[in-house]
Amino acid sequence: MILQGMLSGLVLFTSFAMRTPNDESINVDDYEVTLGFRNEKMYLKRDWERELGQKYIDDEIWFEWKPKNLYIKPQYVNKTSRDLKYGKADIRYRTGDYSVGYTGLYADDKFESGLSMGVSKKKEINSHFSLEAKWDGYLFRNELTGESRFDMEDYAKINWKLNDKTTLTNIFDYNDVKGKKYYKFKIGIEYEL
């Protein structure tokens, strides 16, 4: 029964990008292929990428559980393209579009904990067009040094429904995690299984 609930509304998504490398001494084109599955409760994504001739595989997995006004989300990220790997768990109180709570982050063989907050909004413009936006902020404090760090994840998505099962998407994703800043802007396609 839990598995059936997790698989309900499952969407397959993919995108492909190809570009000329910025370094003229590299004679092979860069590329990125994305393949993933998602619904309201889970997200599994893998990117195969070649950048400046170097190949990378990036993974992101999370599950979300929302009992009453709570939000519980364990997440694993391994971005070999950014030399960034971590596990994170959010436990937040949610009211409407807003959430606040506790986050634990394990990376580089150490555990950090801190305050987390977020805003999430979805808007159906008409039967074909919708928008999604999400912002999450994390305040971590090192108890040994007293130094603080603010991480954030921003996400915006424009959806154009082509038919009952297929949607064209335009995604902007910006992250600042553990001092590593990176963004992605791409167009993809989603198919509801």
Protein Blocks (a to p, Z undefined) as FASTA:
>chain_A
ZZmmmmgopacdddddddddfblkbccdcdddddddddfkbccddddddeehiacddddd
dddddehjbccdddddddfknopacddddddddehjbccddddddeehiacddddddddd
dddfblmbccdddddddddddfknopacddddddddddddfblmbccddddddddeehia
cddddddddddZZ
